[in-house]
Amino acid sequence: MASALTAPAPSSLATLADLGVLAASFRRSLRARNRSPRTVDGYLEGVERFHAYLVRMGMPTAAAHIHREHVE
């Protein structure tokens, strides 16, 4: 499954907090824990859909700025 979230080269702490970078780290973490490829794809699809929703709604995509009301 091709990922819509590609991790940019980290150039600052703000970039590190972006969901795209965190998604890549999450994928590595899931693979390191030997999760099945379908599980990894399923989890990352949820992250990608959430990211797309945030962008579409003009909400923040930096993890430190995402709050409960953005998720609800």
All heavy atoms as a GROMACS GRO file, in nm:
protein
  549
    1MET      N    1   0.085  -0.118   0.000
    1MET     CA    2   0.000   0.000   0.000
    1MET      C    3   0.089   0.123   0.000
    1MET      O    4   0.170   0.141   0.089
    1MET     CB    5  -0.088  -0.004   0.124
    1MET     CG    6  -0.170   0.116   0.147
    1MET     SD    7  -0.276   0.068   0.281
    1MET     CE    8  -0.343   0.215   0.332
    2ALA      N    9   0.074   0.207  -0.097
    2ALA     CA   10   0.153   0.330  -0.104
    2ALA      C   11   0.101   0.428  -0.002
    2ALA      O   12  -0.018   0.450   0.011
    2ALA     CB   13   0.145   0.389  -0.244
    3SER      N   14   0.191   0.490   0.068
    3SER     CA   15   0.153   0.582   0.173
    3SER      C   16   0.138   0.723   0.121
    3SER      O   17   0.224   0.773   0.050
    3SER     CB   18   0.259   0.579   0.284
    3SER     OG   19   0.230   0.676   0.381
    4ALA      N   20   0.027   0.787   0.155
    4ALA     CA   21   0.006   0.927   0.119
    4ALA      C   22   0.089   1.016   0.209
    4ALA      O   23   0.113   1.131   0.179
    4ALA     CB   24  -0.142   0.963   0.129
    5LEU      N   25   0.130   0.963   0.323
    5LEU     CA   26   0.211   1.038   0.417
    5LEU      C   27   0.356   0.999   0.397
    5LEU      O   28   0.396   0.889   0.429
    5LEU     CB   29   0.171   1.007   0.562
    5LEU     CG   30   0.030   1.043   0.603
    5LEU    CD1   31   0.003   0.997   0.744
    5LEU    CD2   32   0.010   1.193   0.594
    6THR      N   33   0.433   1.087   0.344
    6THR     CA   34   0.574   1.060   0.329
    6THR      C   35   0.648   1.148   0.427
    6THR      O   36   0.614   1.265   0.446
    6THR     CB   37   0.624   1.088   0.186
    6THR    OG1   38   0.588   1.221   0.152
    6THR    CG2   39   0.562   0.990   0.088
    7ALA      N   40   0.744   1.093   0.492
    7ALA     CA   41   0.817   1.165   0.595
    7ALA      C   42   0.918   1.259   0.533
    7ALA      O   43   1.008   1.217   0.462
    7ALA     CB   44   0.888   1.066   0.686
    8PRO      N   45   0.899   1.389   0.556
    8PRO     CA   46   0.999   1.484   0.507
    8PRO      C   47   1.127   1.472   0.588
    8PRO      O   48   1.125   1.418   0.698
    8PRO     CB   49   0.933   1.620   0.529
    8PRO     CG   50   0.835   1.598   0.637
    8PRO     CD   51   0.792   1.453   0.627
    9ALA      N   52   1.236   1.520   0.532
    9ALA     CA   53   1.361   1.518   0.607
    9ALA      C   54   1.346   1.608   0.728
    9ALA      O   55   1.309   1.725   0.715
    9ALA     CB   56   1.475   1.566   0.519
   10PRO      N   57   1.368   1.555   0.848
   10PRO     CA   58   1.349   1.637   0.968
   10PRO      C   59   1.450   1.751   0.971
   10PRO      O   60   1.569   1.730   0.967
   10PRO     CB   61   1.370   1.542   1.084
   10PRO     CG   62   1.401   1.410   1.028
   10PRO     CD   63   1.405   1.420   0.879
   11SER      N   64   1.399   1.874   0.976
   11SER     CA   65   1.487   1.990   0.981
   11SER      C   66   1.468   2.070   1.108
   11SER      O   67   1.544   2.161   1.135
   11SER     CB   68   1.463   2.079   0.859
   11SER     OG   69   1.328   2.122   0.858
   12SER      N   70   1.363   2.038   1.184
   12SER     CA   71   1.339   2.108   1.309
   12SER      C   72   1.251   2.023   1.398
   12SER      O   73   1.193   1.923   1.354
   12SER     CB   74   1.271   2.242   1.282
   12SER     OG   75   1.138   2.219   1.239
   13LEU      N   76   1.238   2.062   1.522
   13LEU     CA   77   1.150   1.989   1.614
   13LEU      C   78   1.006   1.999   1.570
   13LEU      O   79   0.930   1.905   1.588
   13LEU     CB   80   1.166   2.044   1.757
   13LEU     CG   81   1.299   2.012   1.824
   13LEU    CD1   82   1.304   2.077   1.963
   13LEU    CD2   83   1.321   1.863   1.836
   14ALA      N   84   0.966   2.111   1.509
   14ALA     CA   85   0.829   2.125   1.460
   14ALA      C   86   0.798   2.020   1.354
   14ALA      O   87   0.691   1.963   1.351
   14ALA     CB   88   0.807   2.265   1.406
   15THR      N   89   0.894   1.995   1.266
   15THR     CA   90   0.875   1.894   1.162
   15THR      C   91   0.862   1.756   1.224
   15THR      O   92   0.781   1.676   1.180
   15THR     CB   93   0.994   1.895   1.064
   15THR    OG1   94   1.004   2.024   1.007
   15THR    CG2   95   0.976   1.793   0.954
   16LEU      N   96   0.937   1.729   1.328
   16LEU     CA   97   0.931   1.598   1.391
   16LEU      C   98   0.795   1.568   1.451
   16LEU      O   99   0.757   1.453   1.465
   16LEU     CB  100   1.038   1.587   1.501
   16LEU     CG  101   1.182   1.582   1.451
   16LEU    CD1  102   1.277   1.585   1.569
   16LEU    CD2  103   1.205   1.458   1.367
   17ALA      N  104   0.720   1.672   1.485
   17ALA     CA  105   0.590   1.651   1.547
   17ALA      C  106   0.479   1.633   1.444
   17ALA      O  107   0.366   1.603   1.481
   17ALA     CB  108   0.557   1.770   1.638
   18ASP      N  109   0.508   1.650   1.314
   18ASP     CA  110   0.406   1.635   1.212
   18ASP      C  111   0.362   1.490   1.201
   18ASP      O  112   0.443   1.397   1.215
   18ASP     CB  113   0.459   1.683   1.077
   18ASP     CG  114   0.351   1.678   0.971
   18ASP    OD1  115   0.263   1.766   0.975
   18ASP    OD2  116   0.355   1.586   0.888
   19LEU      N  117   0.233   1.469   1.174
   19LEU     CA  118   0.180   1.333   1.164
   19LEU      C  119   0.250   1.249   1.058
   19LEU      O  120   0.262   1.128   1.073
   19LEU     CB  121   0.030   1.335   1.137
   19LEU     CG  122  -0.059   1.370   1.254
   19LEU    CD1  123  -0.206   1.360   1.214
   19LEU    CD2  124  -0.032   1.284   1.375
   20GLY      N  125   0.297   1.312   0.951
   20GLY     CA  126   0.367   1.237   0.846
   20GLY      C  127   0.493   1.172   0.898
   20GLY      O  128   0.522   1.056   0.871
   21VAL      N  129   0.569   1.245   0.977
   21VAL     CA  130   0.692   1.191   1.035
   21VAL      C  131   0.657   1.088   1.142
   21VAL      O  132   0.717   0.981   1.150
   21VAL     CB  133   0.778   1.304   1.095
   21VAL    CG1  134   0.900   1.248   1.167
   21VAL    CG2  135   0.822   1.398   0.984
   22LEU      N  136   0.558   1.120   1.223
   22LEU     CA  137   0.518   1.027   1.328
   22LEU      C  138   0.462   0.897   1.270
   22LEU      O  139   0.484   0.790   1.326
   22LEU     CB  140   0.417   1.093   1.422
   22LEU     CG  141   0.470   1.209   1.504
   22LEU    CD1  142   0.357   1.274   1.582
   22LEU    CD2  143   0.582   1.165   1.596
   23ALA      N  144   0.392   0.907   1.157
   23ALA     CA  145   0.338   0.787   1.093
   23ALA      C  146   0.451   0.694   1.048
   23ALA      O  147   0.441   0.572   1.063
   23ALA     CB  148   0.248   0.826   0.976
   24ALA      N  149   0.555   0.751   0.992
   24ALA     CA  150   0.669   0.670   0.949
   24ALA      C  151   0.734   0.601   1.069
   24ALA      O  152   0.771   0.484   1.061
   24ALA     CB  153   0.770   0.757   0.875
   25SER      N  154   0.746   0.672   1.179
   25SER     CA  155   0.802   0.615   1.300
   25SER      C  156   0.710   0.506   1.355
   25SER      O  157   0.757   0.401   1.401
   25SER     CB  158   0.822   0.725   1.405
   25SER     OG  159   0.869   0.671   1.526
   26PHE      N  160   0.580   0.530   1.350
   26PHE     CA  161   0.481   0.432   1.396
   26PHE      C  162   0.491   0.304   1.313
   26PHE      O  163   0.489   0.193   1.367
   26PHE     CB  164   0.342   0.493   1.387
   26PHE     CG  165   0.230   0.408   1.440
   26PHE    CD1  166   0.242   0.336   1.557
   26PHE    CD2  167   0.109   0.405   1.373
   26PHE    CE1  168   0.136   0.260   1.606
   26PHE    CE2  169   0.002   0.330   1.421
   26PHE     CZ  170   0.017   0.257   1.538
   27ARG      N  171   0.507   0.319   1.181
   27ARG     CA  172   0.523   0.202   1.093
   27ARG      C  173   0.646   0.121   1.132
   27ARG      O  174   0.639  -0.001   1.145
   27ARG     CB  175   0.534   0.246   0.946
   27ARG     CG  176   0.555   0.129   0.850
   27ARG     CD  177   0.568   0.173   0.706
   27ARG     NE  178   0.448   0.234   0.654
   27ARG     CZ  179   0.344   0.164   0.605
   27ARG    NH1  180   0.347   0.034   0.603
   27ARG    NH2  181   0.238   0.227   0.558
   28ARG      N  182   0.758   0.190   1.154
   28ARG     CA  183   0.880   0.119   1.196
   28ARG      C  184   0.860   0.047   1.328
   28ARG      O  185   0.905  -0.066   1.347
   28ARG     CB  186   0.997   0.216   1.206
   28ARG     CG  187   1.054   0.260   1.073
   28ARG     CD  188   1.184   0.337   1.087
   28ARG     NE  189   1.170   0.456   1.171
   28ARG     CZ  190   1.128   0.574   1.130
   28ARG    NH1  191   1.093   0.590   1.003
   28ARG    NH2  192   1.120   0.676   1.212
   29SER      N  193   0.790   0.112   1.420
   29SER     CA  194   0.764   0.053   1.550
   29SER      C  195   0.678  -0.073   1.538
   29SER      O  196   0.706  -0.175   1.602
   29SER     CB  197   0.694   0.155   1.640
   29SER     OG  198   0.652   0.098   1.760
   30LEU      N  199   0.575  -0.067   1.457
   30LEU     CA  200   0.488  -0.183   1.438
   30LEU      C  201   0.564  -0.298   1.374
   30LEU      O  202   0.549  -0.414   1.414
   30LEU     CB  203   0.367  -0.145   1.352
   30LEU     CG  204   0.266  -0.051   1.417
   30LEU    CD1  205   0.167   0.000   1.312
   30LEU    CD2  206   0.194  -0.119   1.532
   31ARG      N  207   0.646  -0.266   1.274
   31ARG     CA  208   0.726  -0.371   1.209
   31ARG      C  209   0.827  -0.431   1.306
   31ARG      O  210   0.850  -0.552   1.305
   31ARG     CB  211   0.797  -0.315   1.086
   31ARG     CG  212   0.702  -0.291   0.971
   31ARG     CD  213   0.776  -0.237   0.852
   31ARG     NE  214   0.687  -0.225   0.737
   31ARG     CZ  215   0.717  -0.157   0.629
   31ARG    NH1  216   0.834  -0.096   0.618
   31ARG    NH2  217   0.631  -0.150   0.531
   32ALA      N  218   0.886  -0.347   1.390
   32ALA     CA  219   0.984  -0.396   1.488
   32ALA      C  220   0.918  -0.490   1.589
   32ALA      O  221   0.982  -0.581   1.640
   32ALA     CB  222   1.050  -0.278   1.561
   33ARG      N  223   0.789  -0.467   1.615
   33ARG     CA  224   0.715  -0.555   1.706
   33ARG      C  225   0.654  -0.673   1.632
   33ARG      O  226   0.572  -0.746   1.688
   33ARG     CB  227   0.607  -0.475   1.779
   33ARG     CG  228   0.669  -0.382   1.883
   33ARG     CD  229   0.565  -0.311   1.964
   33ARG     NE  230   0.524  -0.192   1.890
   33ARG     CZ  231   0.412  -0.125   1.911
   33ARG    NH1  232   0.326  -0.166   2.002
   33ARG    NH2  233   0.384  -0.018   1.841
   34ASN      N  234   0.696  -0.690   1.507
   34ASN     CA  235   0.658  -0.806   1.426
   34ASN      C  236   0.508  -0.817   1.404
   34ASN      O  237   0.452  -0.927   1.402
   34ASN     CB  238   0.714  -0.935   1.487
   34ASN     CG  239   0.726  -1.044   1.384
   34ASN    OD1  240   0.748  -1.017   1.266
   34ASN    ND2  241   0.711  -1.168   1.428
   35ARG      N  242   0.442  -0.701   1.385
   35ARG     CA  243   0.299  -0.702   1.354
   35ARG      C  244   0.282  -0.747   1.209
   35ARG      O  245   0.368  -0.725   1.125
   35ARG     CB  246   0.236  -0.564   1.375
   35ARG     CG  247   0.247  -0.512   1.516
   35ARG     CD  248   0.177  -0.605   1.614
   35ARG     NE  249   0.172  -0.548   1.746
   35ARG     CZ  250   0.232  -0.601   1.852
   35ARG    NH1  251   0.302  -0.711   1.840
   35ARG    NH2  252   0.220  -0.545   1.970
   36SER      N  253   0.168  -0.808   1.181
   36SER     CA  254   0.146  -0.857   1.044
   36SER      C  255   0.136  -0.738   0.948
   36SER      O  256   0.095  -0.629   0.987
   36SER     CB  257   0.017  -0.939   1.038
   36SER     OG  258  -0.096  -0.854   1.034
   37PRO      N  259   0.174  -0.761   0.822
   37PRO     CA  260   0.166  -0.653   0.724
   37PRO      C  261   0.026  -0.593   0.713
   37PRO      O  262   0.009  -0.473   0.697
   37PRO     CB  263   0.209  -0.720   0.593
   37PRO     CG  264   0.298  -0.832   0.637
   37PRO     CD  265   0.237  -0.881   0.767
   38ARG      N  266  -0.077  -0.676   0.723
   38ARG     CA  267  -0.214  -0.626   0.716
   38ARG      C  268  -0.248  -0.538   0.835
   38ARG      O  269  -0.319  -0.438   0.822
   38ARG     CB  270  -0.313  -0.741   0.704
   38ARG     CG  271  -0.304  -0.809   0.567
   38ARG     CD  272  -0.406  -0.915   0.553
   38ARG     NE  273  -0.538  -0.852   0.554
   38ARG     CZ  274  -0.642  -0.896   0.489
   38ARG    NH1  275  -0.630  -1.005   0.416
   38ARG    NH2  276  -0.758  -0.836   0.494
   39THR      N  277  -0.198  -0.573   0.952
   39THR     CA  278  -0.219  -0.491   1.071
   39THR      C  279  -0.151  -0.356   1.054
   39THR      O  280  -0.210  -0.251   1.079
   39THR     CB  281  -0.167  -0.561   1.197
   39THR    OG1  282  -0.242  -0.682   1.216
   39THR    CG2  283  -0.177  -0.474   1.321
   40VAL      N  284  -0.027  -0.359   1.010
   40VAL     CA  285   0.049  -0.235   0.988
   40VAL      C  286  -0.025  -0.146   0.887
   40VAL      O  287  -0.047  -0.027   0.912
   40VAL     CB  288   0.192  -0.265   0.940
   40VAL    CG1  289   0.265  -0.137   0.901
   40VAL    CG2  290   0.270  -0.340   1.047
   41ASP      N  291  -0.066  -0.205   0.775
   41ASP     CA  292  -0.138  -0.128   0.673
   41ASP      C  293  -0.269  -0.071   0.727
   41ASP      O  294  -0.304   0.044   0.701
   41ASP     CB  295  -0.166  -0.214   0.550
   41ASP     CG  296  -0.042  -0.243   0.468
   41ASP    OD1  297   0.062  -0.176   0.490
   41ASP    OD2  298  -0.049  -0.333   0.383
   42GLY      N  299  -0.340  -0.150   0.804
   42GLY     CA  300  -0.467  -0.105   0.861
   42GLY      C  301  -0.449   0.011   0.956
   42GLY      O  302  -0.523   0.110   0.949
   43TYR      N  303  -0.353   0.001   1.044
   43TYR     CA  304  -0.327   0.109   1.140
   43TYR      C  305  -0.284   0.236   1.067
   43TYR      O  306  -0.331   0.345   1.098
   43TYR     CB  307  -0.219   0.069   1.239
   43TYR     CG  308  -0.260  -0.029   1.345
   43TYR    CD1  309  -0.385  -0.089   1.348
   43TYR    CD2  310  -0.170  -0.065   1.445
   43TYR    CE1  311  -0.420  -0.180   1.446
   43TYR    CE2  312  -0.205  -0.155   1.546
   43TYR     CZ  313  -0.330  -0.213   1.546
   43TYR     OH  314  -0.363  -0.301   1.644
   44LEU      N  315  -0.195   0.220   0.970
   44LEU     CA  316  -0.145   0.338   0.898
   44LEU      C  317  -0.252   0.399   0.810
   44LEU      O  318  -0.254   0.521   0.790
   44LEU     CB  319  -0.021   0.303   0.817
   44LEU     CG  320   0.112   0.323   0.890
   44LEU    CD1  321   0.141   0.469   0.915
   44LEU    CD2  322   0.123   0.244   1.018
   45GLU      N  323  -0.344   0.318   0.759
   45GLU     CA  324  -0.455   0.374   0.682
   45GLU      C  325  -0.539   0.466   0.770
   45GLU      O  326  -0.582   0.573   0.728
   45GLU     CB  327  -0.542   0.264   0.623
   45GLU     CG  328  -0.656   0.320   0.541
   45GLU     CD  329  -0.746   0.212   0.482
   45GLU    OE1  330  -0.714   0.093   0.490
   45GLU    OE2  331  -0.851   0.251   0.426
   46GLY      N  332  -0.560   0.426   0.895
   46GLY     CA  333  -0.633   0.511   0.989
   46GLY      C  334  -0.562   0.643   1.014
   46GLY      O  335  -0.625   0.749   1.015
   47VAL      N  336  -0.431   0.637   1.029
   47VAL     CA  337  -0.352   0.759   1.049
   47VAL      C  338  -0.362   0.848   0.924
   47VAL      O  339  -0.381   0.970   0.935
   47VAL     CB  340  -0.205   0.726   1.081
   47VAL    CG1  341  -0.119   0.852   1.082
   47VAL    CG2  342  -0.194   0.652   1.213
   48GLU      N  343  -0.351   0.788   0.807
   48GLU     CA  344  -0.358   0.864   0.682
   48GLU      C  345  -0.494   0.930   0.664
   48GLU      O  346  -0.504   1.046   0.624
   48GLU     CB  347  -0.329   0.773   0.562
   48GLU     CG  348  -0.184   0.731   0.556
   48GLU     CD  349  -0.157   0.625   0.449
   48GLU    OE1  350  -0.250   0.593   0.371
   48GLU    OE2  351  -0.044   0.576   0.446
   49ARG      N  352  -0.600   0.857   0.697
   49ARG     CA  353  -0.736   0.914   0.686
   49ARG      C  354  -0.755   1.029   0.784
   49ARG      O  355  -0.816   1.130   0.751
   49ARG     CB  356  -0.841   0.807   0.708
   49ARG     CG  357  -0.854   0.713   0.592
   49ARG     CD  358  -0.956   0.605   0.622
   49ARG     NE  359  -0.970   0.517   0.510
   49ARG     CZ  360  -1.087   0.476   0.463
   49ARG    NH1  361  -1.198   0.513   0.522
   49ARG    NH2  362  -1.092   0.396   0.360
   50PHE      N  363  -0.704   1.013   0.905
   50PHE     CA  364  -0.714   1.118   1.005
   50PHE      C  365  -0.636   1.241   0.959
   50PHE      O  366  -0.685   1.354   0.968
   50PHE     CB  367  -0.664   1.069   1.140
   50PHE     CG  368  -0.673   1.171   1.250
   50PHE    CD1  369  -0.793   1.232   1.281
   50PHE    CD2  370  -0.561   1.206   1.322
   50PHE    CE1  371  -0.802   1.327   1.382
   50PHE    CE2  372  -0.568   1.299   1.424
   50PHE     CZ  373  -0.689   1.360   1.454
   51HIS      N  374  -0.516   1.220   0.907
   51HIS     CA  375  -0.435   1.330   0.856
   51HIS      C  376  -0.508   1.403   0.743
   51HIS      O  377  -0.515   1.526   0.740
   51HIS     CB  378  -0.300   1.277   0.808
   51HIS     CG  379  -0.208   1.384   0.759
   51HIS    ND1  380  -0.200   1.416   0.625
   51HIS    CD2  381  -0.122   1.465   0.823
   51HIS    CE1  382  -0.113   1.514   0.611
   51HIS    NE2  383  -0.064   1.546   0.729
   52ALA      N  384  -0.566   1.328   0.650
   52ALA     CA  385  -0.639   1.389   0.538
   52ALA      C  386  -0.758   1.470   0.588
   52ALA      O  387  -0.786   1.579   0.537
   52ALA     CB  388  -0.685   1.281   0.440
   53TYR      N  389  -0.827   1.418   0.689
   53TYR     CA  390  -0.940   1.490   0.748
   53TYR      C  391  -0.893   1.622   0.809
   53TYR      O  392  -0.954   1.726   0.787
   53TYR     CB  393  -1.007   1.403   0.854
   53TYR     CG  394  -1.103   1.479   0.942
   53TYR    CD1  395  -1.231   1.511   0.896
   53TYR    CD2  396  -1.066   1.519   1.070
   53TYR    CE1  397  -1.318   1.582   0.977
   53TYR    CE2  398  -1.153   1.590   1.151
   53TYR     CZ  399  -1.280   1.621   1.103
   53TYR     OH  400  -1.367   1.692   1.182
   54LEU      N  401  -0.784   1.616   0.885
   54LEU     CA  402  -0.732   1.739   0.947
   54LEU      C  403  -0.696   1.843   0.842
   54LEU      O  404  -0.730   1.961   0.857
   54LEU     CB  405  -0.610   1.707   1.033
   54LEU     CG  406  -0.634   1.624   1.159
   54LEU    CD1  407  -0.501   1.586   1.223
   54LEU    CD2  408  -0.725   1.696   1.257
   55VAL      N  409  -0.630   1.800   0.736
   55VAL     CA  410  -0.592   1.892   0.629
   55VAL      C  411  -0.717   1.950   0.563
   55VAL      O  412  -0.728   2.071   0.543
   55VAL     CB  413  -0.502   1.822   0.525
   55VAL    CG1  414  -0.482   1.908   0.402
   55VAL    CG2  415  -0.368   1.786   0.589
   56ARG      N  416  -0.812   1.863   0.530
   56ARG     CA  417  -0.934   1.906   0.462
   56ARG      C  418  -1.013   2.008   0.546
   56ARG      O  419  -1.072   2.102   0.493
   56ARG     CB  420  -1.021   1.784   0.431
   56ARG     CG  421  -1.143   1.812   0.346
   56ARG     CD  422  -1.216   1.685   0.302
   56ARG     NE  423  -1.260   1.604   0.413
   56ARG     CZ  424  -1.208   1.484   0.447
   56ARG    NH1  425  -1.110   1.432   0.378
   56ARG    NH2  426  -1.254   1.417   0.549
   57MET      N  427  -1.012   1.991   0.677
   57MET     CA  428  -1.087   2.078   0.766
   57MET      C  429  -1.005   2.199   0.812
   57MET      O  430  -1.055   2.282   0.889
   57MET     CB  431  -1.135   1.999   0.888
   57MET     CG  432  -1.226   1.882   0.853
   57MET     SD  433  -1.370   1.928   0.755
   57MET     CE  434  -1.467   2.012   0.877
   58GLY      N  435  -0.881   2.209   0.767
   58GLY     CA  436  -0.796   2.323   0.805
   58GLY      C  437  -0.750   2.317   0.949
   58GLY      O  438  -0.723   2.420   1.011
   59MET      N  439  -0.741   2.198   1.003
   59MET     CA  440  -0.698   2.178   1.142
   59MET      C  441  -0.548   2.150   1.146
   59MET      O  442  -0.488   2.114   1.045
   59MET     CB  443  -0.777   2.064   1.205
   59MET     CG  444  -0.924   2.090   1.216
   59MET     SD  445  -1.006   1.951   1.295
   59MET     CE  446  -1.175   1.997   1.277
   60PRO      N  447  -0.488   2.162   1.264
   60PRO     CA  448  -0.344   2.139   1.274
   60PRO      C  449  -0.308   1.992   1.250
   60PRO      O  450  -0.386   1.903   1.280
   60PRO     CB  451  -0.311   2.179   1.419
   60PRO     CG  452  -0.440   2.170   1.492
   60PRO     CD  453  -0.548   2.199   1.392
   61THR      N  454  -0.189   1.972   1.194
   61THR     CA  455  -0.139   1.835   1.174
   61THR      C  456  -0.018   1.805   1.261
   61THR      O  457   0.032   1.693   1.258
   61THR     CB  458  -0.104   1.809   1.026
   61THR    OG1  459  -0.003   1.901   0.986
   61THR    CG2  460  -0.226   1.821   0.937
   62ALA      N  461   0.026   1.901   1.338
   62ALA     CA  462   0.135   1.879   1.433
   62ALA      C  463   0.076   1.817   1.559
   62ALA      O  464  -0.023   1.868   1.614
   62ALA     CB  465   0.206   2.010   1.466
   63ALA      N  466   0.131   1.707   1.602
   63ALA     CA  467   0.075   1.632   1.715
   63ALA      C  468   0.054   1.719   1.839
   63ALA      O  469  -0.048   1.705   1.907
   63ALA     CB  470   0.165   1.513   1.748
   64ALA      N  471   0.144   1.809   1.866
   64ALA     CA  472   0.133   1.893   1.986
   64ALA      C  473   0.013   1.987   1.978
   64ALA      O  474  -0.032   2.038   2.081
   64ALA     CB  475   0.261   1.973   2.005
   65HIS      N  476  -0.040   2.009   1.859
   65HIS     CA  477  -0.150   2.102   1.842
   65HIS      C  478  -0.284   2.034   1.814
   65HIS      O  479  -0.384   2.101   1.792
   65HIS     CB  480  -0.118   2.201   1.730
   65HIS     CG  481   0.005   2.282   1.760
   65HIS    ND1  482   0.007   2.381   1.853
   65HIS    CD2  483   0.129   2.274   1.710
   65HIS    CE1  484   0.127   2.432   1.860
   65HIS    NE2  485   0.204   2.368   1.774
   66ILE      N  486  -0.285   1.902   1.812
   66ILE     CA  487  -0.409   1.828   1.792
   66ILE      C  488  -0.468   1.802   1.931
   66ILE      O  489  -0.403   1.744   2.018
   66ILE     CB  490  -0.384   1.696   1.717
   66ILE    CG1  491  -0.326   1.725   1.579
   66ILE    CG2  492  -0.513   1.616   1.706
   66ILE    CD1  493  -0.277   1.601   1.506
   67HIS      N  494  -0.593   1.843   1.947
   67HIS     CA  495  -0.660   1.828   2.075
   67HIS      C  496  -0.785   1.744   2.061
   67HIS      O  497  -0.826   1.709   1.949
   67HIS     CB  498  -0.696   1.967   2.132
   67HIS     CG  499  -0.576   2.053   2.150
   67HIS    ND1  500  -0.483   2.032   2.250
   67HIS    CD2  501  -0.531   2.161   2.079
   67HIS    CE1  502  -0.389   2.123   2.240
   67HIS    NE2  503  -0.414   2.202   2.137
   68ARG      N  504  -0.845   1.714   2.171
   68ARG     CA  505  -0.962   1.627   2.174
   68ARG      C  506  -1.069   1.672   2.075
   68ARG      O  507  -1.129   1.588   2.006
   68ARG     CB  508  -1.018   1.625   2.316
   68ARG     CG  509  -1.136   1.534   2.333
   68ARG     CD  510  -1.188   1.540   2.474
   68ARG     NE  511  -1.281   1.431   2.493
   68ARG     CZ  512  -1.280   1.352   2.597
   68ARG    NH1  513  -1.196   1.371   2.696
   68ARG    NH2  514  -1.366   1.253   2.606
   69GLU      N  515  -1.097   1.800   2.068
   69GLU     CA  516  -1.203   1.848   1.978
   69GLU      C  517  -1.171   1.821   1.831
   69GLU      O  518  -1.262   1.804   1.750
   69GLU     CB  519  -1.236   1.996   2.000
   69GLU     CG  520  -1.120   2.091   1.977
   69GLU     CD  521  -1.037   2.120   2.100
   69GLU    OE1  522  -1.047   2.048   2.201
   69GLU    OE2  523  -0.961   2.218   2.095
   70HIS      N  524  -1.044   1.811   1.795
   70HIS     CA  525  -1.009   1.777   1.658
   70HIS      C  526  -1.040   1.631   1.627
   70HIS      O  527  -1.076   1.597   1.515
   70HIS     CB  528  -0.859   1.804   1.633
   70HIS     CG  529  -0.820   1.946   1.656
   70HIS    ND1  530  -0.720   1.981   1.742
   70HIS    CD2  531  -0.870   2.060   1.605
   70HIS    CE1  532  -0.708   2.114   1.742
   70HIS    NE2  533  -0.799   2.163   1.660
   71VAL      N  534  -1.026   1.548   1.727
   71VAL     CA  535  -1.053   1.405   1.709
   71VAL      C  536  -1.203   1.376   1.712
   71VAL      O  537  -1.254   1.296   1.635
   71VAL     CB  538  -0.980   1.322   1.816
   71VAL    CG1  539  -1.010   1.174   1.802
   71VAL    CG2  540  -0.830   1.347   1.808
   72GLU      N  541  -1.273   1.444   1.801
   72GLU     CA  542  -1.417   1.421   1.813
   72GLU      C  543  -1.490   1.472   1.692
   72GLU      O  544  -1.589   1.424   1.650
   72GLU     CB  545  -1.471   1.489   1.939
   72GLU     CG  546  -1.421   1.423   2.064
   72GLU     CD  547  -1.469   1.494   2.192
   72GLU    OE1  548  -1.511   1.610   2.184
   72GLU    OE2  549  -1.462   1.432   2.297
   0.00000   0.00000   0.00000
